[in-house]
Amino acid sequence: MPRFLYIVCIVLVFALGALIVAFNAEFMRVELLFGSIELSSGQWLVIAFLLGWVAGVISAWHFVRKLTQERGDLRRKLRLAEAELKNVRPLPRDGV
């Protein structure tokens, strides 16, 4: 079921993008440093949406990567602290 919902969501996003391009047909020309680009306003909106999505994915990936590194560091420090604790004060056996 989740795979079906994922496919439906992807199809809806593509359909929404096609509708945006179809309803915004006025052409806009953008002058860049190395040339100019002429696209419809709907295409510009879809490009802006995709660039925002990519920026969001990159920032989320960076955040998760930082959390994963911090978790690894904490696990390593915990292992060292436990080993040091065992060396300093051995735990009593037989509940004494």
C-alpha positions in Angstrom: 0.0 0.0 0.0 2.7 2.6 0.8 4.3 2.0 -2.6 1.0 2.6 -4.3 0.6 5.9 -2.4 4.1 6.9 -3.3 3.4 6.3 -7.0 0.1 8.2 -6.8 1.9 11.2 -5.1 4.6 11.2 -7.8 2.0 11.2 -10.6 0.0 14.0 -8.9 3.2 16.1 -8.6 3.9 15.7 -12.3 0.3 16.4 -13.2 0.4 19.6 -11.1 3.6 20.7 -12.8 2.1 20.1 -16.2 -1.0 22.1 -15.2 1.1 25.0 -14.0 3.1 25.0 -17.2 -0.1 24.8 -19.3 -1.9 27.7 -17.5 1.1 30.0 -17.4 2.1 30.2 -21.1 3.4 33.8 -21.2 7.1 33.8 -22.2 9.6 35.6 -20.0 13.2 36.3 -21.1 15.9 36.3 -18.5 19.3 37.9 -19.2 22.2 36.1 -17.6 25.9 36.8 -17.6 26.6 34.2 -20.2 23.5 34.6 -22.3 19.7 34.8 -22.1 17.0 32.2 -21.5 13.4 32.5 -22.7 10.9 30.1 -21.0 7.2 30.3 -20.1 6.3 31.6 -16.7 5.0 28.1 -15.8 8.4 26.6 -16.7 10.1 29.1 -14.5 7.8 28.2 -11.6 8.5 24.5 -12.0 12.3 25.2 -12.1 12.0 27.3 -9.0 10.0 24.6 -7.2 12.6 21.9 -8.2 15.5 24.1 -7.1 13.8 24.7 -3.7 13.2 20.9 -3.4 16.8 20.1 -4.2 18.0 22.7 -1.6 15.7 21.2 1.0 16.9 17.7 0.3 20.6 18.8 0.5 20.0 20.7 3.8 18.1 17.7 5.3 20.9 15.3 4.2 23.5 17.6 5.8 21.5 17.7 9.1 21.0 13.9 9.2 24.7 13.4 8.4 25.7 15.7 11.3 23.4 13.8 13.7 24.8 10.5 12.6 28.3 11.7 13.2 27.4 13.0 16.6 25.7 9.7 17.5 28.9 7.8 16.4 31.1 10.0 18.5 28.8 9.6 21.6 28.8 5.8 21.1 32.6 5.8 20.9 32.9 7.9 24.0 30.4 5.7 25.9 32.4 2.6 25.0 35.6 4.3 26.3 33.9 5.4 29.5 32.5 2.0 30.2 35.9 0.4 29.6 37.5 2.9 31.9 34.9 2.3 34.6 35.5 -1.5 34.5 39.3 -0.9 34.9 38.9 1.6 37.8 36.3 -0.2 39.9 35.5 -3.8 39.2 31.9 -4.7 39.8 31.3 -7.0 42.8 30.3 -10.6 42.1 27.7 -12.5 44.1 25.8 -9.3 45.0 28.3 -8.3 47.7 
